[in-house]
C-alpha cells in the first residue's frame, strides 16, 4: 500500500509516530460489503531527498488516474512550497465481509 501525503500535515507526523495503519473500503452500493487492510509502514520516501522523484511521479500518476487530467498534480499549495512524503506499507492482514 502506498500513502502519499503533504509533509506539513498532522497526518504525516501521526503516521511516523504510529506506523500501523488500517484502511476500510466500503462498497458504496452495499455498506455490508467491505474490505479491511491492516498494514505497517516499511519505508518513508521524501520528495526532497535523493530518490524523491519517485514520490512526485507516483503523485502525478494518481492525479491523472483519478482526475483524467494530464501533467503534474494540480493541488499543491504554492504559498508554502508544499513537499510530499510517500509511506510504503507492507500488508499484515486482509479481512472481508459480505457479498458485492
ZIVENGI-V924217 format. One record per pair of residues at least 6 apart in sequence whose C-alpha atoms are under 6 Angstrom apart, sorted by the first residue. I is the first residue (numbers start at 1). J is the second residue. Records with the same first field share a line. If there is no record, write none. Layout:
I->J / J
This chain:
1->89
2->87 / 88
3->86 / 87
4->85 / 86
5->84 / 85
6->83 / 84
7->83 / 84 / 85
19->40 / 41
20->39 / 40
21->38 / 39
22->37 / 38
23->36 / 37
24->35 / 36
25->34 / 35
26->34
27->33 / 34
32->98
33->97 / 98 / 99 / 100
34->96 / 97
35->95 / 96
36->94 / 95
37->93 / 94
38->92 / 93
39->89 / 90 / 91 / 92
40->89 / 90
41->88 / 89
42->88 / 89
43->87 / 88
44->86 / 87
45->85 / 86
46->52 / 85
47->55 / 84
55->86
60->72 / 73
63->73
64->70
76->82
